[in-house]
Amino acid sequence: MTYILRRLGFYLLSAWVALTINFLLPRLMPGDPATALFARFRGQLAPEAMQALRETFGLTQAPLLTQYLTSLRHVLTGDLGISVAYFPSPVSTVIGTGLVWTVLLAGSAVAISFTIGTLLGLVAAWWRRGWVDTWLPSALVFLGSFPYFWLAMVALFVFGFTLGWFPLGHAYADDVVPAFSTAFVTDVVRHAALPVATMVLATLGGWLLSMRNTTIAVLGSDYVNLARAKGLSPARVALRYAARNALLPSVTGLGMALGFVLGGSLLTEIVFSYPGQGYLLVQAVRNQDYPLMQGIFLVITLAVLAANFLVDLAYLWLDPRIRESAT
């Protein structure tokens, strides 16, 4: 329990530092959201409206400390401000619309790639010089070496445009009504299948090589040789002794990957016109939407911290040495 509380305190401190930096950065940049929105209307707004716009976006002449405390209070209550690009929608509402699609797309790709890559890495290390160990790593690394946007565009052209097996973009068809129905779910899966497949194909080799190399190192350790000498079954030695210890570095990578899932897969969402967080971030940068950028960066930061805390909990369960040191 002491270990968990200590790690939780560290992540809470990191979250506070991230909130502080997220507050200060936009105020150090030239201009403000009110000026950007005023310029978008090209003279259609009266100059007197500037003050009202600044108050709407929380830009006051109050001391910086007062603004900081007010900003913290708003963040803790879920009020992230008003979006400039999607004015007058709140930032939390705008982020919520893209968050679901990002979790569905990038989260599914990370989960599938990690699971398949880890299993293939274990198989390649256990059966050395087999076809999985000989051909598959080289082929997957070769595919992963291509720029992802090129790989995605080739897949979209071949399987979407030429063969017509998959839709060309968006999260679902225009003539489908969003609802918890079989038709809608099927259409969403069809639209997500090609982006997810390209993301899995581009990242699978990394997970495979990581698990393979770590497992090979673990298989030469004394406790694995002792387990073999005791006459334990190969499946138990591979899963209970080798895989459990070799999995630790991959769990760390999985935590970081899951943390950055909420940031969206920028290239994927641009190539496939997918309405996720990456697409929202591009729109925020184009329109100088500082509140939306702040909200997205805050979501990404908190997601990374939460994912790393979950990784610490997973380490506590997987590695008995950490449990012993914690007690």
ABEGO torsion letter per residue (X at the ends): XAAAAAAAAAAAAAAAAAAAAAAAAAAABBEBAAAAAAAAAGGABBAAAAAAAAAAAGBBABBAAAAAAAAAAAAAAGBAEBBAAAOABBAAAAAAAAAAAAAAAAAAAAAAAAAAAAAAAAAAAABBGBAAAAAAAAAAAAAAABBAAAAAAAAAAAAAAAAGABBAEEABBAABBBBBBAAAAAAAAAAAAAAAAAAAAAAAAAAAAAAAAAAAAAAABAAAAAAAAAGBBAAAAAAAAAAAAAAAAAAAAAAAAAAAAAAEBAAAAAAAGBBBAAAAAAAAAAAGBAAAAAAAAAAAAAAAAAAAAAAAAAAAAABAAAAAAAX
